[in-house]
């Protein structure tokens, strides 16, 4: 089976659907090709923060953000290797926000969330924005049913919430606009190869339950299907810390086929050992989770020693975990101040009793007994807890400065970030190094074009998000950077492919006739309310 579209978008996260929406609104025929039976990937699990500096949304909120301050912030953190792409990102971010909000189907709001480094240009309260929530019943029925549920619901096989917030709101809103404007969505399509016409990419080959299919693209293919975090072989090959079993990517996703397909036609890659890391309590089934917002307790390595400020932003703490083998696993030690619940945000946290039964959490009446139960030297752990309690009493963490930064107190309040452990019984939760995805992949230019090793662009091939080598390199500057950069370069790719053909007039595209369609397992269906 072969179908023809103007643009094929591989993947269905925030970057992918931004591209599909903008292309469809420009009058192009668009196919979104998704490997699984639900849309949104890790984007749907996220809080939906989008780091898009200098926009009207921050201005409306009275936030002291600006493009120039964001430039100073990034200059202080990045090594300057991708300066042209950073400038493209900064220049286009407010334009993208304007373009999205020009549609009645989309709206942003400012999201208070501190940035991750105390560096010049940092904005108090952060400059991240998020899509406004939307009720599920405000979306077309078939659209609402395709949005991937939150991680805790998705892993349990239960339905999502009635109101979509954060990443779910982002996916739901974008998908509804795509379908409204004539887009096609194909689920159950695992892209395995790129079709070429000479040196130009002209489509994709995908495996489906009904057999192989080919989808042809008149104007271009955009790869936005995530990284390879779900494939342990590739993680080992490239030296990515952590394990595939611990990643936050939905089950069965993000195993890197589109990246390998691009490599097969000469695409260059970079940053393949990098990820967006996070600590998280290992679940009773062995899977990882995502933790942030520590408001009590302390984290120790297998010797019973602290090694970092537990309130660090999650990627920064994850990199501390990865720096020494005795830190994976770590133990999050806490007391009963919160009734035996984890004094942090974890998604999913899991049921404490199930954790205790599985041994992923341990409970004991005293700190020495807790140490013995987790195989840590009791004297060392007792000394660590006593020293931390002394810091809590004094209000100053002399070892790692916990509580000194704006981020440290955001989730717990400045005083609660240093809370003593003195309310037995005591608990220890086994923490591992999880991730929100790999961040190394295809090398792209400022237009989102995929490049060869010699720096030339592969005609007709674009990429964004975790399919690419991140414009931020190994740094995670602020909440919403993964989504914000994915969305901006998706938009720049659509702008480039529109301008590169038909004299820059996308209205002259030879579009497919007929209604917009959703396709589950390869069978197209007319979407409710389509026009």
KOLMIRO-616382 format. One line per field, with one value per residue (C-alpha): residue in one letter; residue number from 1; y, z negated, x. Coordinates in nm, 3 decimals, padded with zeros to 5 digits. Example, Ala and Ser with C-alpha at 12.3 -4.5 7.8 and 13.67 -1.06 7.14 Angstrom:
2
res [A;S] .
n [1;2] .
yy [-00.450;-00.106] .
zz [-00.780;-00.714] .
xx [01.230;01.367] .
# end
This chain:
531
res [X;X;X;X;X;X;X;X;X;X;X;X;X;X;X;X;X;X;X;X;X;X;X;X;X;X;X;X;X;X;X;X;X;X;X;X;X;X;X;X;X;X;X;X;X;X;X;X;X;X;X;X;X;X;X;X;X;X;X;X;X;X;X;X;X;X;X;X;X;X;X;X;X;X;X;X;X;X;X;X;X;X;X;X;X;X;X;X;X;X;X;X;X;X;X;X;X;X;X;X;X;X;X;X;X;X;X;X;X;X;X;X;X;X;X;X;X;X;X;X;X;X;X;X;X;X;X;X;X;X;X;X;X;X;X;X;X;X;X;X;X;X;X;X;X;X;X;X;X;X;X;X;X;X;X;X;X;X;X;X;X;X;X;X;X;X;X;X;X;X;X;X;X;X;X;X;X;X;X;X;X;X;X;X;X;X;X;X;X;X;X;X;X;X;X;X;X;X;X;X;X;X;X;X;X;X;X;X;X;X;X;X;X;X;X;X;X;X;X;X;X;X;X;X;X;X;X;X;X;X;X;X;X;X;X;X;X;X;X;X;X;X;X;X;X;X;X;X;X;X;X;X;X;X;X;X;X;X;X;X;X;X;X;X;X;X;X;X;X;X;X;X;X;X;X;X;X;X;X;X;X;X;X;X;X;X;X;X;X;X;X;X;X;X;X;X;X;X;X;X;X;X;X;X;X;X;X;X;X;X;X;X;X;X;X;X;X;X;X;X;X;X;X;X;X;X;X;X;X;X;X;X;X;X;X;X;X;X;X;X;X;X;X;X;X;X;X;X;X;X;X;X;X;X;X;X;X;X;X;X;X;X;X;X;X;X;X;X;X;X;X;X;X;X;X;X;X;X;X;X;X;X;X;X;X;X;X;X;X;X;X;X;X;X;X;X;X;X;X;X;X;X;X;X;X;X;X;X;X;X;X;X;X;X;X;X;X;X;X;X;X;X;X;X;X;X;X;X;X;X;X;X;X;X;X;X;X;X;X;X;X;X;X;X;X;X;X;X;X;X;X;X;X;X;X;X;X;X;X;X;X;X;X;X;X;X;X;X;X;X;X;X;X;X;X;X;X;X;X;X;X;X;X;X;X;X;X;X;X;X;X;X;X;X;X;X;X;X;X;X;X;X;X;X;X;X;X;X;X;X;X;X;X;X;X;X;X;X;X;X;X;X;X;X;X;X;X;X;X;X;X] .
n [1;2;3;4;5;6;7;8;9;10;11;12;13;14;15;16;17;18;19;20;21;22;23;24;25;26;27;28;29;30;31;32;33;34;35;36;37;38;39;40;41;42;43;44;45;46;47;48;49;50;51;52;53;54;55;56;57;58;59;60;61;62;63;64;65;66;67;68;69;70;71;72;73;74;75;76;77;78;79;80;81;82;83;84;85;86;87;88;89;90;91;92;93;94;95;96;97;98;99;100;101;102;103;104;105;106;107;108;109;110;111;112;113;114;115;116;117;118;119;120;121;122;123;124;125;126;127;128;129;130;131;132;133;134;135;136;137;138;139;140;141;142;143;144;145;146;147;148;149;150;151;152;153;154;155;156;157;158;159;160;161;162;163;164;165;166;167;168;169;170;171;172;173;174;175;176;177;178;179;180;181;182;183;184;185;186;187;188;189;190;191;192;193;194;195;196;197;198;199;200;201;202;203;204;205;206;207;208;209;210;211;212;213;214;215;216;217;218;219;220;221;222;223;224;225;226;227;228;229;230;231;232;233;234;235;236;237;238;239;240;241;242;243;244;245;246;247;248;249;250;251;252;253;254;255;256;257;258;259;260;261;262;263;264;265;266;267;268;269;270;271;272;273;274;275;276;277;278;279;280;281;282;283;284;285;286;287;288;289;290;291;292;293;294;295;296;297;298;299;300;301;302;303;304;305;306;307;308;309;310;311;312;313;314;315;316;317;318;319;320;321;322;323;324;325;326;327;328;329;330;331;332;333;334;335;336;337;338;339;340;341;342;343;344;345;346;347;348;349;350;351;352;353;354;355;356;357;358;359;360;361;362;363;364;365;366;367;368;369;370;371;372;373;374;375;376;377;378;379;380;381;382;383;384;385;386;387;388;389;390;391;392;393;394;395;396;397;398;399;400;401;402;403;404;405;406;407;408;409;410;411;412;413;414;415;416;417;418;419;420;421;422;423;424;425;426;427;428;429;430;431;432;433;434;435;436;437;438;439;440;441;442;443;444;445;446;447;448;449;450;451;452;453;454;455;456;457;458;459;460;461;462;463;464;465;466;467;468;469;470;471;472;473;474;475;476;477;478;479;480;481;482;483;484;485;486;487;488;489;490;491;492;493;494;495;496;497;498;499;500;501;502;503;504;505;506;507;508;509;510;511;512;513;514;515;516;517;518;519;520;521;522;523;524;525;526;527;528;529;530;531] .
yy [00.000;00.340;00.679;01.023;01.334;01.667;01.614;01.303;01.350;01.049;01.055;01.217;01.415;01.791;01.861;01.623;01.755;02.118;02.051;01.864;02.140;02.420;02.227;02.138;02.495;02.612;02.399;02.101;01.741;01.589;01.238;01.180;00.832;00.682;00.349;00.273;00.292;00.611;00.958;01.184;00.963;01.105;01.451;01.330;01.219;01.556;01.858;02.038;02.313;02.482;02.698;02.957;03.282;03.633;03.563;03.755;03.501;03.607;03.970;03.921;03.767;04.053;03.816;03.994;03.764;03.879;03.728;03.909;03.776;03.424;03.474;03.577;03.275;03.030;03.196;03.138;02.767;02.645;02.604;02.803;02.515;02.552;02.931;02.959;02.714;02.885;03.216;03.053;02.912;03.243;03.437;03.202;03.110;03.418;03.386;03.027;03.125;03.394;03.147;02.888;03.137;03.288;02.974;02.958;02.600;02.690;02.904;02.930;03.050;03.128;02.845;02.945;02.700;02.812;02.768;02.514;02.722;03.036;03.210;03.556;03.607;03.377;03.499;03.473;03.225;03.101;03.185;02.853;02.851;02.572;02.501;02.587;02.281;02.146;01.905;01.574;01.610;01.937;01.736;01.516;01.175;00.989;01.254;01.235;00.857;00.874;01.096;00.886;00.889;01.011;00.772;00.624;00.552;00.434;00.181;00.054;00.028;00.266;00.565;00.917;01.208;01.399;01.722;01.722;01.927;01.976;01.753;01.592;01.935;02.007;01.682;01.705;02.063;02.012;01.688;01.843;02.125;01.884;01.678;01.988;02.113;01.792;01.600;01.224;01.019;00.667;00.463;00.122;00.224;00.143;00.334;00.120;00.292;00.615;00.613;00.812;00.955;01.012;01.217;01.334;01.172;01.097;00.904;00.628;00.254;00.125;-00.208;-00.250;-00.537;-00.574;-00.580;-00.327;00.005;00.293;00.655;00.906;01.270;01.537;01.800;01.640;01.395;01.519;01.269;01.355;01.017;01.042;00.884;00.530;00.519;00.208;-00.005;-00.142;-00.259;00.093;00.244;00.009;00.075;00.452;00.456;00.612;00.579;00.404;00.123;00.089;-00.064;00.259;00.510;00.714;00.648;00.458;00.085;-00.024;00.322;00.510;00.233;00.444;00.297;00.638;00.747;00.430;00.477;00.823;00.695;00.435;00.714;00.907;01.122;01.235;01.186;01.343;01.342;00.976;00.923;01.193;01.190;01.403;01.229;01.205;01.003;00.794;00.521;00.186;00.031;-00.315;-00.435;-00.315;-00.008;00.340;00.659;01.032;01.217;01.585;01.833;01.673;01.830;01.601;01.309;01.259;01.044;00.824;00.593;00.229;00.332;00.534;00.877;01.179;01.295;01.593;01.844;01.634;01.937;01.983;01.994;01.637;01.627;01.777;01.526;01.243;01.339;01.329;00.976;00.873;01.006;00.708;00.340;00.327;00.577;00.344;00.238;00.503;00.502;00.783;00.778;00.949;00.934;00.920;01.290;01.236;00.912;00.688;00.863;00.971;01.335;01.419;01.417;01.085;00.984;00.717;00.687;00.347;00.209;00.211;-00.127;-00.279;-00.130;-00.273;-00.615;-00.609;-00.483;-00.167;00.019;-00.086;00.019;-00.002;00.138;00.287;00.425;00.149;-00.117;00.052;00.054;-00.317;-00.388;-00.215;-00.346;-00.016;00.026;00.127;00.353;00.539;00.592;00.700;00.952;01.081;01.129;01.292;01.535;01.622;01.676;01.917;02.112;02.115;02.258;02.526;02.597;02.562;02.256;02.295;02.000;02.068;02.398;02.245;02.515;02.803;02.823;02.941;02.598;02.417;02.577;02.594;02.267;02.262;02.613;02.741;02.606;02.262;02.189;02.116;01.903;01.671;01.295;01.223;01.075;00.694;00.452;00.520;00.429;00.379;00.381;00.230;00.500;00.436;00.658;00.711;00.945;01.142;01.023;01.027;01.362;01.252;01.172;01.327;01.641;01.921;02.281;02.592;02.500;02.152;01.992;01.668;01.694;01.453;01.423;01.675;01.933;01.916;01.886;01.578;01.715;01.647;01.522;01.715;01.621;01.767;01.676;01.375;01.229;01.494;01.597;01.858;02.223;02.244;01.984;01.802;02.083;02.095;02.470;02.502;02.333;02.295;02.303;01.961;02.054;02.414;02.330;02.041;02.268;02.557;02.345;02.164;02.502;02.613;02.287;02.344;02.701;02.582;02.302;02.539;02.802;02.550;02.450;02.621;02.958;02.957;02.944;02.641;02.715;02.575;02.225;01.945;01.833;01.505;01.546;01.409;01.444;01.439;01.093;00.908;00.569;00.301;00.006;00.143;00.181;00.540;00.675;01.009;01.214;01.364;01.727;01.711;01.945] .
zz [00.000;00.094;00.006;00.096;-00.123;-00.113;-00.453;-00.664;-01.036;-01.217;-01.586;-01.787;-02.071;-02.115;-01.838;-01.591;-01.640;-01.629;-01.284;-01.169;-01.291;-01.122;-00.796;-00.788;-00.868;-00.581;-00.347;-00.310;-00.327;-00.636;-00.776;-01.138;-01.163;-01.513;-01.618;-01.900;-01.932;-02.141;-02.071;-02.270;-02.384;-02.672;-02.596;-02.720;-03.047;-03.100;-03.293;-02.962;-03.046;-02.730;-02.751;-02.483;-02.591;-02.498;-02.415;-02.473;-02.739;-02.978;-02.902;-02.987;-03.320;-03.406;-03.402;-03.355;-03.069;-02.744;-02.450;-02.555;-02.911;-02.777;-02.546;-02.844;-03.039;-02.762;-02.688;-03.052;-03.031;-02.679;-02.506;-02.194;-01.947;-01.823;-01.837;-01.504;-01.623;-01.960;-01.784;-01.555;-01.860;-02.046;-01.742;-01.651;-01.995;-02.033;-01.669;-01.731;-02.040;-01.840;-01.563;-01.802;-01.999;-01.679;-01.657;-01.872;-01.956;-02.149;-02.446;-02.678;-03.035;-03.242;-03.468;-03.776;-03.783;-03.864;-03.609;-03.687;-03.721;-03.912;-03.609;-03.448;-03.274;-03.505;-03.565;-03.916;-03.902;-03.563;-03.214;-03.121;-02.985;-02.946;-02.740;-02.913;-03.034;-02.833;-02.914;-02.735;-02.625;-02.451;-02.201;-01.921;-02.072;-01.861;-01.925;-02.302;-02.289;-02.120;-02.378;-02.591;-02.961;-03.243;-03.325;-03.635;-03.444;-03.131;-03.315;-03.503;-03.184;-03.309;-03.142;-03.170;-03.353;-03.239;-03.224;-03.021;-03.176;-03.105;-02.833;-02.773;-02.705;-02.460;-02.270;-02.278;-02.156;-01.876;-01.763;-01.752;-01.529;-01.301;-01.242;-01.200;-00.927;-00.730;-00.882;-00.879;-01.176;-01.129;-01.445;-01.456;-01.199;-01.290;-01.049;-00.948;-00.642;-00.442;-00.076;00.155;00.504;00.599;00.318;00.193;-00.081;00.069;-00.202;-00.461;-00.482;-00.786;-00.935;-01.041;-01.169;-00.814;-00.658;-00.520;-00.378;-00.197;-00.248;00.005;-00.074;00.195;-00.016;-00.310;-00.598;-00.955;-01.208;-01.559;-01.720;-02.026;-02.095;-02.159;-02.536;-02.516;-02.352;-02.593;-02.315;-02.175;-02.523;-02.590;-02.247;-02.303;-02.678;-02.796;-03.176;-03.328;-03.182;-02.930;-03.202;-03.401;-03.128;-03.143;-02.776;-02.728;-02.693;-02.341;-02.222;-02.146;-02.023;-01.760;-01.427;-01.255;-01.366;-01.222;-00.901;-00.859;-00.937;-00.662;-00.402;-00.535;-00.819;-01.082;-01.455;-01.774;-02.155;-02.150;-02.510;-02.646;-02.806;-03.004;-03.337;-03.661;-03.983;-04.068;-04.301;-04.128;-04.110;-04.238;-03.876;-03.817;-03.612;-03.690;-03.770;-03.779;-04.104;-04.183;-04.451;-04.749;-05.065;-05.330;-05.382;-05.229;-04.959;-05.020;-04.808;-04.884;-05.143;-05.339;-05.241;-05.090;-04.763;-04.641;-04.725;-04.710;-04.599;-04.280;-03.955;-03.845;-03.550;-03.761;-04.038;-03.785;-03.651;-04.005;-04.036;-03.711;-03.820;-04.042;-04.035;-04.408;-04.349;-04.141;-04.320;-04.587;-04.891;-04.972;-05.353;-05.519;-05.834;-05.914;-05.911;-05.609;-05.729;-05.543;-05.209;-05.003;-05.088;-04.721;-04.398;-04.216;-03.898;-03.959;-04.328;-04.369;-04.672;-04.985;-05.099;-04.757;-04.774;-05.121;-05.011;-04.707;-04.900;-04.692;-05.016;-05.360;-05.700;-06.040;-06.391;-06.405;-06.165;-06.242;-06.181;-05.855;-05.749;-05.820;-05.617;-05.308;-05.339;-05.442;-05.727;-06.029;-06.179;-05.852;-05.789;-06.150;-06.123;-05.794;-05.942;-06.257;-06.053;-05.832;-06.138;-06.269;-05.944;-05.970;-06.321;-06.211;-05.887;-05.672;-05.474;-05.504;-05.272;-04.965;-05.019;-05.020;-05.059;-04.932;-04.578;-04.460;-04.311;-04.640;-04.823;-04.537;-04.615;-04.991;-05.118;-05.226;-05.581;-05.490;-05.247;-05.555;-05.779;-06.039;-06.031;-06.382;-06.349;-06.350;-06.194;-05.918;-05.552;-05.266;-04.903;-04.638;-04.378;-04.031;-03.742;-03.517;-03.220;-03.017;-02.699;-02.521;-02.372;-02.112;-01.754;-01.410;-01.342;-01.209;-01.102;-01.207;-00.968;-01.113;-00.804;-00.870;-00.778;-00.648;-00.807;-00.551;-00.663;-00.355;-00.402;-00.300;-00.076;-00.202;-00.547;-00.869;-01.237;-01.579;-01.946;-02.094;-01.748;-01.711;-01.888;-02.129;-02.063;-02.439;-02.428;-02.760;-02.957;-03.075;-03.139;-03.251;-03.274;-02.931;-02.729;-02.566;-02.452;-02.368;-02.146;-01.980;-01.895;-01.767;-01.532;-01.416;-01.320;-01.151;-00.955;-00.828;-00.733;-00.541;-00.353;-00.260;-00.131;00.046;00.297;00.504;00.460;00.090;00.137;-00.047;00.091;00.429;00.286;00.475;00.177;00.145;00.170;-00.089;-00.463;-00.741;-00.881;-01.185;-01.127;-01.390;-01.274;-00.920;-00.869;-00.800;-00.962;-00.922;-01.237;-01.405;-01.314;-01.027;-00.736] .
xx [00.000;00.137;-00.014;00.114;00.121;00.298;00.459;00.512;00.578;00.721;00.629;00.352;00.510;00.505;00.755;00.593;00.241;00.355;00.500;00.191;-00.041;00.154;00.188;-00.183;-00.283;-00.062;-00.270;-00.037;-00.154;00.005;00.037;00.138;00.292;00.302;00.452;00.207;-00.172;-00.169;-00.031;00.196;00.483;00.684;00.541;00.202;00.361;00.528;00.409;00.382;00.632;00.763;01.074;00.991;01.159;01.055;00.692;00.372;00.270;00.544;00.467;00.098;00.197;00.432;00.726;01.063;01.164;01.320;01.501;01.816;01.809;01.753;02.052;02.270;02.151;02.234;02.567;02.664;02.578;02.653;02.988;02.896;02.930;02.572;02.549;02.365;02.101;02.070;02.010;01.753;01.578;01.575;01.461;01.177;01.040;00.816;00.705;00.599;00.401;00.222;00.144;00.003;-00.203;-00.342;-00.554;-00.868;-00.778;-00.464;-00.364;-00.064;-00.023;00.285;00.399;00.604;00.894;01.252;01.526;01.792;02.109;02.202;02.350;02.331;01.999;01.805;01.450;01.301;01.015;01.130;01.010;00.845;00.490;00.235;-00.076;-00.402;-00.591;-00.883;-01.164;-01.151;-01.514;-01.426;-01.219;-01.353;-01.422;-01.167;-00.904;-00.954;-00.925;-00.586;-00.415;-00.181;-00.285;-00.058;00.223;00.064;-00.259;-00.083;00.130;-00.176;-00.380;-00.648;-00.815;-00.683;-00.838;-01.145;-00.944;-00.624;-00.345;00.024;00.160;-00.177;-00.330;-00.049;-00.105;-00.484;-00.499;-00.248;-00.410;-00.756;-00.629;-00.446;-00.758;-00.973;-00.742;-00.735;-00.446;-00.419;-00.300;-00.168;-00.108;00.056;00.319;00.682;00.904;01.201;01.347;01.350;01.255;01.477;01.454;01.815;01.967;01.629;01.419;01.081;00.895;00.907;00.862;00.674;00.576;00.213;00.000;-00.132;00.214;00.463;00.345;00.512;00.412;00.542;00.622;00.614;00.787;00.960;00.981;01.021;01.160;01.036;00.990;01.214;01.548;01.671;01.634;01.415;01.686;01.945;02.177;02.209;02.245;02.535;02.684;02.688;02.756;02.430;02.407;02.107;01.901;01.621;01.403;01.431;01.345;01.026;00.949;00.622;00.659;00.752;00.851;01.171;01.397;01.572;01.457;01.413;01.761;01.912;01.711;01.861;02.210;02.163;02.138;02.437;02.306;02.556;02.499;02.632;02.588;02.490;02.603;02.370;02.025;01.782;01.847;01.652;01.661;01.359;01.239;01.256;00.909;00.814;00.802;01.161;01.071;01.197;01.012;01.069;01.135;01.178;01.081;01.257;01.118;01.264;01.497;01.839;01.996;02.299;02.512;02.583;02.843;02.585;02.723;02.554;02.710;02.502;02.232;01.916;01.715;01.916;01.716;01.662;01.904;02.179;02.121;02.099;02.440;02.577;02.435;02.600;02.940;03.030;02.927;02.848;02.566;02.348;02.146;02.114;01.887;01.646;01.630;01.332;01.121;00.751;00.673;00.446;00.292;00.531;00.488;00.787;00.877;00.916;00.716;00.745;00.565;00.464;00.538;00.379;00.197;00.418;00.290;00.363;00.713;00.770;00.648;00.878;01.180;01.215;01.138;01.260;01.123;01.293;01.251;01.601;01.858;02.113;01.847;01.754;02.119;02.153;01.838;01.975;02.330;02.489;02.737;02.520;02.787;02.835;02.462;02.404;02.686;02.545;02.197;02.335;02.543;02.245;02.025;02.284;02.267;01.887;01.905;02.150;01.965;02.278;02.394;02.769;02.840;02.625;02.441;02.094;01.829;02.043;01.905;01.562;01.492;01.563;01.275;01.024;00.846;00.889;00.947;01.285;01.274;01.135;01.418;01.633;01.412;01.567;01.513;01.388;01.039;01.058;00.999;01.251;01.232;01.475;01.357;01.581;01.657;01.798;01.905;01.606;01.573;01.321;01.489;01.821;01.926;02.177;02.092;02.085;02.285;02.064;02.108;01.917;01.634;01.593;01.750;01.939;02.307;02.567;02.911;03.045;02.789;02.567;02.192;01.995;01.723;01.373;01.478;01.418;01.432;01.362;01.339;01.516;01.568;01.839;02.157;02.021;02.097;02.164;02.442;02.484;02.314;01.949;01.907;01.545;01.204;01.048;01.369;01.312;00.959;01.042;01.338;01.152;00.858;01.069;01.279;00.966;00.824;01.146;01.151;00.796;00.882;01.186;01.012;00.730;00.973;01.196;00.928;00.660;00.825;00.756;00.377;00.239;-00.107;-00.002;00.053;-00.115;-00.321;-00.506;-00.883;-01.123;-01.187;-00.930;-00.877;-00.762;-00.607;-00.570;-00.365;-00.366;-00.742;-00.849;-01.162;-01.333;-01.292;-01.601;-01.651;-01.406;-01.440] .
# end
